[in-house]
Amino acid sequence: MIETSVGLDVTVEYFALFRSCARKSLEKIHLDESAPAALYDALRARYRFPLAKELVHLVVNDEYSPWDKALQPGDRVVFIPPVSGG
């Protein structure tokens, strides 16, 4: 867990490449700040995600979200890797 004094708890769901790296599909995380970019950076370091943030889409509560929008307690966060195919 990422421990802090702010008390911001979110749920992160992992799909595709991120699920393979994290070796789990779901995780509850306690954050020290509300920035999604900081969350991604911490998880990228922990699980060795190979993709830079600039290549990843952020989804919060089933809606695409900008990286600068603050997370709220109880949010469900998903990082979407680039997809291709037809």
PDB file of N, CA, C and O in Angstrom:
ATOM      1  N   MET A   1       0.822  -1.188   0.000  1.00  0.00           N
ATOM      2  CA  MET A   1       0.000   0.000   0.000  1.00  0.00           C
ATOM      3  C   MET A   1       0.864   1.250   0.000  1.00  0.00           C
ATOM      4  O   MET A   1       1.970   1.256   0.542  1.00  0.00           O
ATOM      5  N   ILE A   2       0.357   2.290  -0.604  1.00  0.00           N
ATOM      6  CA  ILE A   2       1.020   3.579  -0.582  1.00  0.00           C
ATOM      7  C   ILE A   2       0.430   4.314   0.620  1.00  0.00           C
ATOM      8  O   ILE A   2      -0.713   4.767   0.552  1.00  0.00           O
ATOM      9  N   GLU A   3       1.159   4.442   1.692  1.00  0.00           N
ATOM     10  CA  GLU A   3       0.640   4.996   2.955  1.00  0.00           C
ATOM     11  C   GLU A   3       0.811   6.508   3.015  1.00  0.00           C
ATOM     12  O   GLU A   3       1.829   7.052   2.587  1.00  0.00           O
ATOM     13  N   THR A   4      -0.195   7.166   3.547  1.00  0.00           N
ATOM     14  CA  THR A   4      -0.148   8.614   3.678  1.00  0.00           C
ATOM     15  C   THR A   4      -1.063   9.082   4.795  1.00  0.00           C
ATOM     16  O   THR A   4      -1.709   8.283   5.472  1.00  0.00           O
ATOM     17  N   SER A   5      -1.102  10.384   4.968  1.00  0.00           N
ATOM     18  CA  SER A   5      -1.982  10.944   5.985  1.00  0.00           C
ATOM     19  C   SER A   5      -3.234  11.581   5.393  1.00  0.00           C
ATOM     20  O   SER A   5      -4.101  12.023   6.147  1.00  0.00           O
ATOM     21  N   VAL A   6      -3.355  11.642   4.086  1.00  0.00           N
ATOM     22  CA  VAL A   6      -4.485  12.307   3.450  1.00  0.00           C
ATOM     23  C   VAL A   6      -5.764  11.494   3.585  1.00  0.00           C
ATOM     24  O   VAL A   6      -6.835  12.077   3.757  1.00  0.00           O
ATOM     25  N   GLY A   7      -5.693  10.200   3.515  1.00  0.00           N
ATOM     26  CA  GLY A   7      -6.869   9.367   3.662  1.00  0.00           C
ATOM     27  C   GLY A   7      -7.675   9.206   2.396  1.00  0.00           C
ATOM     28  O   GLY A   7      -8.898   9.082   2.456  1.00  0.00           O
ATOM     29  N   LEU A   8      -7.025   9.205   1.260  1.00  0.00           N
ATOM     30  CA  LEU A   8      -7.690   9.055  -0.028  1.00  0.00           C
ATOM     31  C   LEU A   8      -7.552   7.610  -0.488  1.00  0.00           C
ATOM     32  O   LEU A   8      -6.470   7.180  -0.887  1.00  0.00           O
ATOM     33  N   ASP A   9      -8.656   6.860  -0.429  1.00  0.00           N
ATOM     34  CA  ASP A   9      -8.648   5.460  -0.848  1.00  0.00           C
ATOM     35  C   ASP A   9      -9.312   5.335  -2.209  1.00  0.00           C
ATOM     36  O   ASP A   9     -10.404   5.859  -2.429  1.00  0.00           O
ATOM     37  N   VAL A  10      -8.638   4.632  -3.129  1.00  0.00           N
ATOM     38  CA  VAL A  10      -9.180   4.373  -4.456  1.00  0.00           C
ATOM     39  C   VAL A  10      -9.012   2.894  -4.774  1.00  0.00           C
ATOM     40  O   VAL A  10      -8.246   2.183  -4.124  1.00  0.00           O
ATOM     41  N   THR A  11      -9.744   2.448  -5.783  1.00  0.00           N
ATOM     42  CA  THR A  11      -9.595   1.088  -6.283  1.00  0.00           C
ATOM     43  C   THR A  11      -8.992   1.170  -7.676  1.00  0.00           C
ATOM     44  O   THR A  11      -9.461   1.930  -8.523  1.00  0.00           O
ATOM     45  N   VAL A  12      -7.947   0.381  -7.905  1.00  0.00           N
ATOM     46  CA  VAL A  12      -7.329   0.316  -9.222  1.00  0.00           C
ATOM     47  C   VAL A  12      -7.649  -1.047  -9.817  1.00  0.00           C
ATOM     48  O   VAL A  12      -7.418  -2.081  -9.191  1.00  0.00           O
ATOM     49  N   GLU A  13      -8.185  -1.036 -11.036  1.00  0.00           N
ATOM     50  CA  GLU A  13      -8.427  -2.270 -11.765  1.00  0.00           C
ATOM     51  C   GLU A  13      -7.374  -2.385 -12.858  1.00  0.00           C
ATOM     52  O   GLU A  13      -7.061  -1.412 -13.544  1.00  0.00           O
ATOM     53  N   TYR A  14      -6.835  -3.585 -13.007  1.00  0.00           N
ATOM     54  CA  TYR A  14      -5.782  -3.828 -13.988  1.00  0.00           C
ATOM     55  C   TYR A  14      -6.304  -4.693 -15.116  1.00  0.00           C
ATOM     56  O   TYR A  14      -6.962  -5.707 -14.880  1.00  0.00           O
ATOM     57  N   PHE A  15      -6.008  -4.288 -16.351  1.00  0.00           N
ATOM     58  CA  PHE A  15      -6.381  -5.043 -17.536  1.00  0.00           C
ATOM     59  C   PHE A  15      -5.159  -5.184 -18.436  1.00  0.00           C
ATOM     60  O   PHE A  15      -4.211  -4.404 -18.350  1.00  0.00           O
ATOM     61  N   ALA A  16      -5.202  -6.186 -19.293  1.00  0.00           N
ATOM     62  CA  ALA A  16      -4.214  -6.386 -20.345  1.00  0.00           C
ATOM     63  C   ALA A  16      -2.790  -6.398 -19.786  1.00  0.00           C
ATOM     64  O   ALA A  16      -2.491  -7.137 -18.847  1.00  0.00           O
ATOM     65  N   LEU A  17      -1.931  -5.591 -20.358  1.00  0.00           N
ATOM     66  CA  LEU A  17      -0.526  -5.513 -19.968  1.00  0.00           C
ATOM     67  C   LEU A  17      -0.363  -5.208 -18.478  1.00  0.00           C
ATOM     68  O   LEU A  17       0.512  -5.770 -17.820  1.00  0.00           O
ATOM     69  N   PHE A  18      -1.195  -4.329 -17.954  1.00  0.00           N
ATOM     70  CA  PHE A  18      -1.073  -3.940 -16.548  1.00  0.00           C
ATOM     71  C   PHE A  18      -1.425  -5.094 -15.614  1.00  0.00           C
ATOM     72  O   PHE A  18      -0.816  -5.242 -14.554  1.00  0.00           O
ATOM     73  N   ARG A  19      -2.390  -5.902 -15.995  1.00  0.00           N
ATOM     74  CA  ARG A  19      -2.743  -7.077 -15.192  1.00  0.00           C
ATOM     75  C   ARG A  19      -1.581  -8.069 -15.184  1.00  0.00           C
ATOM     76  O   ARG A  19      -1.283  -8.672 -14.153  1.00  0.00           O
ATOM     77  N   SER A  20      -0.939  -8.235 -16.314  1.00  0.00           N
ATOM     78  CA  SER A  20       0.207  -9.138 -16.381  1.00  0.00           C
ATOM     79  C   SER A  20       1.348  -8.662 -15.490  1.00  0.00           C
ATOM     80  O   SER A  20       1.981  -9.468 -14.808  1.00  0.00           O
ATOM     81  N   CYS A  21       1.608  -7.382 -15.493  1.00  0.00           N
ATOM     82  CA  CYS A  21       2.702  -6.839 -14.679  1.00  0.00           C
ATOM     83  C   CYS A  21       2.381  -6.883 -13.181  1.00  0.00           C
ATOM     84  O   CYS A  21       3.229  -7.254 -12.369  1.00  0.00           O
ATOM     85  N   ALA A  22       1.160  -6.504 -12.826  1.00  0.00           N
ATOM     86  CA  ALA A  22       0.780  -6.442 -11.410  1.00  0.00           C
ATOM     87  C   ALA A  22       0.440  -7.820 -10.848  1.00  0.00           C
ATOM     88  O   ALA A  22       0.471  -8.028  -9.636  1.00  0.00           O
ATOM     89  N   ARG A  23       0.116  -8.755 -11.734  1.00  0.00           N
ATOM     90  CA  ARG A  23      -0.278 -10.111 -11.343  1.00  0.00           C
ATOM     91  C   ARG A  23      -1.512 -10.121 -10.444  1.00  0.00           C
ATOM     92  O   ARG A  23      -1.644 -10.935  -9.531  1.00  0.00           O
ATOM     93  N   LYS A  24      -2.400  -9.188 -10.739  1.00  0.00           N
ATOM     94  CA  LYS A  24      -3.691  -9.111 -10.044  1.00  0.00           C
ATOM     95  C   LYS A  24      -4.616  -8.281 -10.907  1.00  0.00           C
ATOM     96  O   LYS A  24      -4.168  -7.552 -11.792  1.00  0.00           O
ATOM     97  N   SER A  25      -5.907  -8.393 -10.648  1.00  0.00           N
ATOM     98  CA  SER A  25      -6.872  -7.644 -11.445  1.00  0.00           C
ATOM     99  C   SER A  25      -7.451  -6.446 -10.699  1.00  0.00           C
ATOM    100  O   SER A  25      -8.065  -5.571 -11.310  1.00  0.00           O
ATOM    101  N   LEU A  26      -7.259  -6.404  -9.393  1.00  0.00           N
ATOM    102  CA  LEU A  26      -7.877  -5.351  -8.581  1.00  0.00           C
ATOM    103  C   LEU A  26      -7.021  -5.092  -7.347  1.00  0.00           C
ATOM    104  O   LEU A  26      -6.426  -6.007  -6.778  1.00  0.00           O
ATOM    105  N   GLU A  27      -6.974  -3.833  -6.952  1.00  0.00           N
ATOM    106  CA  GLU A  27      -6.200  -3.468  -5.763  1.00  0.00           C
ATOM    107  C   GLU A  27      -6.785  -2.197  -5.161  1.00  0.00           C
ATOM    108  O   GLU A  27      -7.068  -1.241  -5.882  1.00  0.00           O
ATOM    109  N   LYS A  28      -6.963  -2.182  -3.864  1.00  0.00           N
ATOM    110  CA  LYS A  28      -7.363  -0.966  -3.145  1.00  0.00           C
ATOM    111  C   LYS A  28      -6.082  -0.286  -2.668  1.00  0.00           C
ATOM    112  O   LYS A  28      -5.185  -0.931  -2.127  1.00  0.00           O
ATOM    113  N   ILE A  29      -6.016   1.019  -2.878  1.00  0.00           N
ATOM    114  CA  ILE A  29      -4.797   1.769  -2.575  1.00  0.00           C
ATOM    115  C   ILE A  29      -5.142   3.011  -1.764  1.00  0.00           C
ATOM    116  O   ILE A  29      -6.117   3.707  -2.048  1.00  0.00           O
ATOM    117  N   HIS A  30      -4.336   3.270  -0.765  1.00  0.00           N
ATOM    118  CA  HIS A  30      -4.439   4.477   0.068  1.00  0.00           C
ATOM    119  C   HIS A  30      -3.383   5.458  -0.440  1.00  0.00           C
ATOM    120  O   HIS A  30      -2.191   5.152  -0.415  1.00  0.00           O
ATOM    121  N   LEU A  31      -3.814   6.634  -0.900  1.00  0.00           N
ATOM    122  CA  LEU A  31      -2.915   7.599  -1.547  1.00  0.00           C
ATOM    123  C   LEU A  31      -2.491   8.729  -0.621  1.00  0.00           C
ATOM    124  O   LEU A  31      -3.179   9.061   0.345  1.00  0.00           O
ATOM    125  N   ASP A  32      -1.346   9.306  -0.940  1.00  0.00           N
ATOM    126  CA  ASP A  32      -0.896  10.493  -0.211  1.00  0.00           C
ATOM    127  C   ASP A  32      -1.197  11.775  -0.966  1.00  0.00           C
ATOM    128  O   ASP A  32      -1.042  12.870  -0.425  1.00  0.00           O
ATOM    129  N   GLU A  33      -1.625  11.644  -2.209  1.00  0.00           N
ATOM    130  CA  GLU A  33      -2.037  12.815  -2.977  1.00  0.00           C
ATOM    131  C   GLU A  33      -3.060  12.382  -4.007  1.00  0.00           C
ATOM    132  O   GLU A  33      -3.180  11.194  -4.309  1.00  0.00           O
ATOM    133  N   SER A  34      -3.791  13.332  -4.542  1.00  0.00           N
ATOM    134  CA  SER A  34      -4.909  13.005  -5.418  1.00  0.00           C
ATOM    135  C   SER A  34      -4.564  13.016  -6.904  1.00  0.00           C
ATOM    136  O   SER A  34      -5.452  12.856  -7.741  1.00  0.00           O
ATOM    137  N   ALA A  35      -3.298  13.202  -7.242  1.00  0.00           N
ATOM    138  CA  ALA A  35      -2.902  13.277  -8.645  1.00  0.00           C
ATOM    139  C   ALA A  35      -2.822  11.888  -9.283  1.00  0.00           C
ATOM    140  O   ALA A  35      -2.056  11.045  -8.815  1.00  0.00           O
ATOM    141  N   PRO A  36      -3.598  11.635 -10.340  1.00  0.00           N
ATOM    142  CA  PRO A  36      -3.527  10.342 -11.008  1.00  0.00           C
ATOM    143  C   PRO A  36      -2.133  10.033 -11.550  1.00  0.00           C
ATOM    144  O   PRO A  36      -1.715   8.875 -11.562  1.00  0.00           O
ATOM    145  N   ALA A  37      -1.415  11.059 -11.995  1.00  0.00           N
ATOM    146  CA  ALA A  37      -0.066  10.839 -12.524  1.00  0.00           C
ATOM    147  C   ALA A  37       0.866  10.292 -11.438  1.00  0.00           C
ATOM    148  O   ALA A  37       1.693   9.422 -11.713  1.00  0.00           O
ATOM    149  N   ALA A  38       0.737  10.792 -10.223  1.00  0.00           N
ATOM    150  CA  ALA A  38       1.563  10.296  -9.119  1.00  0.00           C
ATOM    151  C   ALA A  38       1.218   8.842  -8.803  1.00  0.00           C
ATOM    152  O   ALA A  38       2.104   8.041  -8.503  1.00  0.00           O
ATOM    153  N   LEU A  39      -0.060   8.506  -8.870  1.00  0.00           N
ATOM    154  CA  LEU A  39      -0.477   7.119  -8.659  1.00  0.00           C
ATOM    155  C   LEU A  39       0.125   6.227  -9.735  1.00  0.00           C
ATOM    156  O   LEU A  39       0.685   5.175  -9.427  1.00  0.00           O
ATOM    157  N   TYR A  40       0.016   6.637 -10.996  1.00  0.00           N
ATOM    158  CA  TYR A  40       0.574   5.828 -12.081  1.00  0.00           C
ATOM    159  C   TYR A  40       2.086   5.672 -11.914  1.00  0.00           C
ATOM    160  O   TYR A  40       2.613   4.571 -12.076  1.00  0.00           O
ATOM    161  N   ASP A  41       2.779   6.748 -11.597  1.00  0.00           N
ATOM    162  CA  ASP A  41       4.234   6.669 -11.415  1.00  0.00           C
ATOM    163  C   ASP A  41       4.610   5.696 -10.305  1.00  0.00           C
ATOM    164  O   ASP A  41       5.559   4.926 -10.451  1.00  0.00           O
ATOM    165  N   ALA A  42       3.874   5.724  -9.195  1.00  0.00           N
ATOM    166  CA  ALA A  42       4.158   4.809  -8.080  1.00  0.00           C
ATOM    167  C   ALA A  42       3.898   3.359  -8.481  1.00  0.00           C
ATOM    168  O   ALA A  42       4.689   2.471  -8.162  1.00  0.00           O
ATOM    169  N   LEU A  43       2.791   3.122  -9.181  1.00  0.00           N
ATOM    170  CA  LEU A  43       2.482   1.764  -9.617  1.00  0.00           C
ATOM    171  C   LEU A  43       3.437   1.300 -10.705  1.00  0.00           C
ATOM    172  O   LEU A  43       3.794   0.124 -10.762  1.00  0.00           O
ATOM    173  N   ARG A  44       3.848   2.211 -11.558  1.00  0.00           N
ATOM    174  CA  ARG A  44       4.818   1.873 -12.610  1.00  0.00           C
ATOM    175  C   ARG A  44       6.140   1.438 -11.992  1.00  0.00           C
ATOM    176  O   ARG A  44       6.762   0.482 -12.455  1.00  0.00           O
ATOM    177  N   ALA A  45       6.562   2.128 -10.962  1.00  0.00           N
ATOM    178  CA  ALA A  45       7.799   1.751 -10.275  1.00  0.00           C
ATOM    179  C   ALA A  45       7.641   0.414  -9.545  1.00  0.00           C
ATOM    180  O   ALA A  45       8.541  -0.425  -9.585  1.00  0.00           O
ATOM    181  N   ARG A  46       6.505   0.217  -8.883  1.00  0.00           N
ATOM    182  CA  ARG A  46       6.268  -1.010  -8.124  1.00  0.00           C
ATOM    183  C   ARG A  46       6.171  -2.240  -9.016  1.00  0.00           C
ATOM    184  O   ARG A  46       6.773  -3.274  -8.726  1.00  0.00           O
ATOM    185  N   TYR A  47       5.406  -2.124 -10.110  1.00  0.00           N
ATOM    186  CA  TYR A  47       5.131  -3.286 -10.947  1.00  0.00           C
ATOM    187  C   TYR A  47       5.892  -3.296 -12.267  1.00  0.00           C
ATOM    188  O   TYR A  47       5.719  -4.202 -13.082  1.00  0.00           O
ATOM    189  N   ARG A  48       6.723  -2.301 -12.473  1.00  0.00           N
ATOM    190  CA  ARG A  48       7.547  -2.203 -13.680  1.00  0.00           C
ATOM    191  C   ARG A  48       6.723  -2.132 -14.955  1.00  0.00           C
ATOM    192  O   ARG A  48       7.015  -2.814 -15.937  1.00  0.00           O
ATOM    193  N   PHE A  49       5.695  -1.300 -14.927  1.00  0.00           N
ATOM    194  CA  PHE A  49       4.921  -1.065 -16.140  1.00  0.00           C
ATOM    195  C   PHE A  49       5.863  -0.496 -17.197  1.00  0.00           C
ATOM    196  O   PHE A  49       6.601   0.445 -16.905  1.00  0.00           O
ATOM    197  N   PRO A  50       5.862  -1.032 -18.403  1.00  0.00           N
ATOM    198  CA  PRO A  50       6.808  -0.570 -19.417  1.00  0.00           C
ATOM    199  C   PRO A  50       6.389   0.699 -20.154  1.00  0.00           C
ATOM    200  O   PRO A  50       7.193   1.264 -20.896  1.00  0.00           O
ATOM    201  N   LEU A  51       5.162   1.157 -19.971  1.00  0.00           N
ATOM    202  CA  LEU A  51       4.671   2.290 -20.747  1.00  0.00           C
ATOM    203  C   LEU A  51       4.765   3.609 -19.984  1.00  0.00           C
ATOM    204  O   LEU A  51       4.403   3.697 -18.811  1.00  0.00           O
ATOM    205  N   ALA A  52       5.256   4.618 -20.674  1.00  0.00           N
ATOM    206  CA  ALA A  52       5.255   5.969 -20.118  1.00  0.00           C
ATOM    207  C   ALA A  52       3.815   6.458 -20.018  1.00  0.00           C
ATOM    208  O   ALA A  52       2.962   6.048 -20.806  1.00  0.00           O
ATOM    209  N   LYS A  53       3.547   7.309 -19.076  1.00  0.00           N
ATOM    210  CA  LYS A  53       2.206   7.841 -18.830  1.00  0.00           C
ATOM    211  C   LYS A  53       1.608   8.443 -20.104  1.00  0.00           C
ATOM    212  O   LYS A  53       0.400   8.346 -20.323  1.00  0.00           O
ATOM    213  N   GLU A  54       2.417   9.047 -20.923  1.00  0.00           N
ATOM    214  CA  GLU A  54       1.943   9.715 -22.134  1.00  0.00           C
ATOM    215  C   GLU A  54       1.313   8.742 -23.140  1.00  0.00           C
ATOM    216  O   GLU A  54       0.587   9.164 -24.040  1.00  0.00           O
ATOM    217  N   LEU A  55       1.589   7.457 -22.987  1.00  0.00           N
ATOM    218  CA  LEU A  55       1.040   6.445 -23.887  1.00  0.00           C
ATOM    219  C   LEU A  55      -0.217   5.771 -23.338  1.00  0.00           C
ATOM    220  O   LEU A  55      -0.814   4.926 -24.004  1.00  0.00           O
ATOM    221  N   VAL A  56      -0.611   6.143 -22.136  1.00  0.00           N
ATOM    222  CA  VAL A  56      -1.686   5.464 -21.416  1.00  0.00           C
ATOM    223  C   VAL A  56      -2.895   6.390 -21.275  1.00  0.00           C
ATOM    224  O   VAL A  56      -2.749   7.590 -21.041  1.00  0.00           O
ATOM    225  N   HIS A  57      -4.085   5.814 -21.419  1.00  0.00           N
ATOM    226  CA  HIS A  57      -5.324   6.559 -21.167  1.00  0.00           C
ATOM    227  C   HIS A  57      -5.762   6.308 -19.730  1.00  0.00           C
ATOM    228  O   HIS A  57      -5.614   5.205 -19.204  1.00  0.00           O
ATOM    229  N   LEU A  58      -6.297   7.336 -19.114  1.00  0.00           N
ATOM    230  CA  LEU A  58      -6.792   7.259 -17.747  1.00  0.00           C
ATOM    231  C   LEU A  58      -8.312   7.187 -17.763  1.00  0.00           C
ATOM    232  O   LEU A  58      -8.967   8.005 -18.409  1.00  0.00           O
ATOM    233  N   VAL A  59      -8.873   6.218 -17.058  1.00  0.00           N
ATOM    234  CA  VAL A  59     -10.318   6.100 -16.910  1.00  0.00           C
ATOM    235  C   VAL A  59     -10.637   6.143 -15.423  1.00  0.00           C
ATOM    236  O   VAL A  59     -10.066   5.383 -14.641  1.00  0.00           O
ATOM    237  N   VAL A  60     -11.543   7.022 -15.031  1.00  0.00           N
ATOM    238  CA  VAL A  60     -11.966   7.140 -13.639  1.00  0.00           C
ATOM    239  C   VAL A  60     -13.484   6.979 -13.603  1.00  0.00           C
ATOM    240  O   VAL A  60     -14.222   7.731 -14.240  1.00  0.00           O
ATOM    241  N   ASN A  61     -13.927   5.988 -12.848  1.00  0.00           N
ATOM    242  CA  ASN A  61     -15.369   5.725 -12.721  1.00  0.00           C
ATOM    243  C   ASN A  61     -16.045   5.563 -14.086  1.00  0.00           C
ATOM    244  O   ASN A  61     -17.105   6.133 -14.346  1.00  0.00           O
ATOM    245  N   ASP A  62     -15.403   4.770 -14.949  1.00  0.00           N
ATOM    246  CA  ASP A  62     -15.942   4.414 -16.273  1.00  0.00           C
ATOM    247  C   ASP A  62     -15.964   5.557 -17.282  1.00  0.00           C
ATOM    248  O   ASP A  62     -16.654   5.460 -18.297  1.00  0.00           O
ATOM    249  N   GLU A  63     -15.232   6.627 -17.032  1.00  0.00           N
ATOM    250  CA  GLU A  63     -15.145   7.734 -17.984  1.00  0.00           C
ATOM    251  C   GLU A  63     -13.687   8.113 -18.200  1.00  0.00           C
ATOM    252  O   GLU A  63     -12.900   8.181 -17.256  1.00  0.00           O
ATOM    253  N   TYR A  64     -13.340   8.361 -19.481  1.00  0.00           N
ATOM    254  CA  TYR A  64     -11.992   8.855 -19.746  1.00  0.00           C
ATOM    255  C   TYR A  64     -11.805  10.165 -18.994  1.00  0.00           C
ATOM    256  O   TYR A  64     -12.721  10.984 -18.914  1.00  0.00           O
ATOM    257  N   SER A  65     -10.625  10.351 -18.451  1.00  0.00           N
ATOM    258  CA  SER A  65     -10.379  11.499 -17.591  1.00  0.00           C
ATOM    259  C   SER A  65      -9.027  12.119 -17.932  1.00  0.00           C
ATOM    260  O   SER A  65      -8.101  11.407 -18.321  1.00  0.00           O
ATOM    261  N   PRO A  66      -8.903  13.432 -17.790  1.00  0.00           N
ATOM    262  CA  PRO A  66      -7.596  14.059 -17.980  1.00  0.00           C
ATOM    263  C   PRO A  66      -6.674  13.723 -16.802  1.00  0.00           C
ATOM    264  O   PRO A  66      -7.132  13.504 -15.680  1.00  0.00           O
ATOM    265  N   TRP A  67      -5.395  13.688 -17.074  1.00  0.00           N
ATOM    266  CA  TRP A  67      -4.411  13.334 -16.045  1.00  0.00           C
ATOM    267  C   TRP A  67      -4.330  14.377 -14.938  1.00  0.00           C
ATOM    268  O   TRP A  67      -3.841  14.069 -13.851  1.00  0.00           O
ATOM    269  N   ASP A  68      -4.788  15.590 -15.178  1.00  0.00           N
ATOM    270  CA  ASP A  68      -4.678  16.634 -14.151  1.00  0.00           C
ATOM    271  C   ASP A  68      -5.923  16.764 -13.274  1.00  0.00           C
ATOM    272  O   ASP A  68      -5.974  17.635 -12.406  1.00  0.00           O
ATOM    273  N   LYS A  69      -6.926  15.910 -13.488  1.00  0.00           N
ATOM    274  CA  LYS A  69      -8.127  15.947 -12.652  1.00  0.00           C
ATOM    275  C   LYS A  69      -7.866  15.159 -11.364  1.00  0.00           C
ATOM    276  O   LYS A  69      -7.444  14.004 -11.415  1.00  0.00           O
ATOM    277  N   ALA A  70      -8.117  15.782 -10.222  1.00  0.00           N
ATOM    278  CA  ALA A  70      -7.839  15.154  -8.923  1.00  0.00           C
ATOM    279  C   ALA A  70      -8.754  13.955  -8.687  1.00  0.00           C
ATOM    280  O   ALA A  70      -9.943  13.986  -9.007  1.00  0.00           O
ATOM    281  N   LEU A  71      -8.177  12.908  -8.125  1.00  0.00           N
ATOM    282  CA  LEU A  71      -8.951  11.742  -7.719  1.00  0.00           C
ATOM    283  C   LEU A  71      -9.714  12.060  -6.442  1.00  0.00           C
ATOM    284  O   LEU A  71      -9.294  12.896  -5.643  1.00  0.00           O
ATOM    285  N   GLN A  72     -10.840  11.381  -6.264  1.00  0.00           N
ATOM    286  CA  GLN A  72     -11.689  11.552  -5.088  1.00  0.00           C
ATOM    287  C   GLN A  72     -11.768  10.226  -4.327  1.00  0.00           C
ATOM    288  O   GLN A  72     -11.583   9.164  -4.922  1.00  0.00           O
ATOM    289  N   PRO A  73     -12.036  10.275  -3.037  1.00  0.00           N
ATOM    290  CA  PRO A  73     -12.178   9.029  -2.274  1.00  0.00           C
ATOM    291  C   PRO A  73     -13.218   8.107  -2.923  1.00  0.00           C
ATOM    292  O   PRO A  73     -14.304   8.540  -3.307  1.00  0.00           O
ATOM    293  N   GLY A  74     -12.861   6.847  -3.030  1.00  0.00           N
ATOM    294  CA  GLY A  74     -13.773   5.853  -3.589  1.00  0.00           C
ATOM    295  C   GLY A  74     -13.724   5.714  -5.097  1.00  0.00           C
ATOM    296  O   GLY A  74     -14.410   4.855  -5.651  1.00  0.00           O
ATOM    297  N   ASP A  75     -12.931   6.538  -5.783  1.00  0.00           N
ATOM    298  CA  ASP A  75     -12.835   6.438  -7.238  1.00  0.00           C
ATOM    299  C   ASP A  75     -12.330   5.068  -7.663  1.00  0.00           C
ATOM    300  O   ASP A  75     -11.559   4.423  -6.952  1.00  0.00           O
ATOM    301  N   ARG A  76     -12.784   4.635  -8.843  1.00  0.00           N
ATOM    302  CA  ARG A  76     -12.285   3.419  -9.472  1.00  0.00           C
ATOM    303  C   ARG A  76     -11.440   3.851 -10.659  1.00  0.00           C
ATOM    304  O   ARG A  76     -11.929   4.527 -11.565  1.00  0.00           O
ATOM    305  N   VAL A  77     -10.180   3.463 -10.653  1.00  0.00           N
ATOM    306  CA  VAL A  77      -9.202   3.924 -11.627  1.00  0.00           C
ATOM    307  C   VAL A  77      -8.758   2.752 -12.506  1.00  0.00           C
ATOM    308  O   VAL A  77      -8.468   1.659 -12.019  1.00  0.00           O
ATOM    309  N   VAL A  78      -8.715   3.014 -13.812  1.00  0.00           N
ATOM    310  CA  VAL A  78      -8.230   2.026 -14.769  1.00  0.00           C
ATOM    311  C   VAL A  78      -7.249   2.725 -15.697  1.00  0.00           C
ATOM    312  O   VAL A  78      -7.514   3.829 -16.172  1.00  0.00           O
ATOM    313  N   PHE A  79      -6.124   2.085 -15.953  1.00  0.00           N
ATOM    314  CA  PHE A  79      -5.163   2.587 -16.931  1.00  0.00           C
ATOM    315  C   PHE A  79      -5.302   1.729 -18.179  1.00  0.00           C
ATOM    316  O   PHE A  79      -5.240   0.502 -18.106  1.00  0.00           O
ATOM    317  N   ILE A  80      -5.491   2.380 -19.329  1.00  0.00           N
ATOM    318  CA  ILE A  80      -5.733   1.682 -20.585  1.00  0.00           C
ATOM    319  C   ILE A  80      -4.499   1.813 -21.472  1.00  0.00           C
ATOM    320  O   ILE A  80      -4.115   2.922 -21.842  1.00  0.00           O
ATOM    321  N   PRO A  81      -3.875   0.680 -21.814  1.00  0.00           N
ATOM    322  CA  PRO A  81      -2.719   0.737 -22.703  1.00  0.00           C
ATOM    323  C   PRO A  81      -3.177   0.999 -24.148  1.00  0.00           C
ATOM    324  O   PRO A  81      -4.358   0.850 -24.459  1.00  0.00           O
ATOM    325  N   PRO A  82      -2.249   1.384 -25.020  1.00  0.00           N
ATOM    326  CA  PRO A  82      -2.623   1.560 -26.416  1.00  0.00           C
ATOM    327  C   PRO A  82      -3.095   0.217 -26.990  1.00  0.00           C
ATOM    328  O   PRO A  82      -2.570  -0.840 -26.638  1.00  0.00           O
ATOM    329  N   VAL A  83      -4.074   0.277 -27.859  1.00  0.00           N
ATOM    330  CA  VAL A  83      -4.578  -0.940 -28.488  1.00  0.00           C
ATOM    331  C   VAL A  83      -4.476  -0.817 -29.990  1.00  0.00           C
ATOM    332  O   VAL A  83      -4.523   0.283 -30.540  1.00  0.00           O
ATOM    333  N   SER A  84      -4.336  -1.945 -30.647  1.00  0.00           N
ATOM    334  CA  SER A  84      -4.314  -1.956 -32.101  1.00  0.00           C
ATOM    335  C   SER A  84      -5.024  -3.209 -32.570  1.00  0.00           C
ATOM    336  O   SER A  84      -5.328  -4.104 -31.782  1.00  0.00           O
ATOM    337  N   GLY A  85      -5.271  -3.256 -33.810  1.00  0.00           N
ATOM    338  CA  GLY A  85      -5.939  -4.414 -34.364  1.00  0.00           C
ATOM    339  C   GLY A  85      -7.130  -3.988 -35.195  1.00  0.00           C
ATOM    340  O   GLY A  85      -7.400  -2.801 -35.377  1.00  0.00           O
ATOM    341  N   GLY A  86      -7.819  -4.967 -35.681  1.00  0.00           N
ATOM    342  CA  GLY A  86      -8.940  -4.621 -36.531  1.00  0.00           C
ATOM    343  C   GLY A  86      -9.995  -5.669 -36.521  1.00  0.00           C
ATOM    344  O   GLY A  86     -11.015  -5.525 -37.194  1.00  0.00           O
TER     345      GLY A  86
END
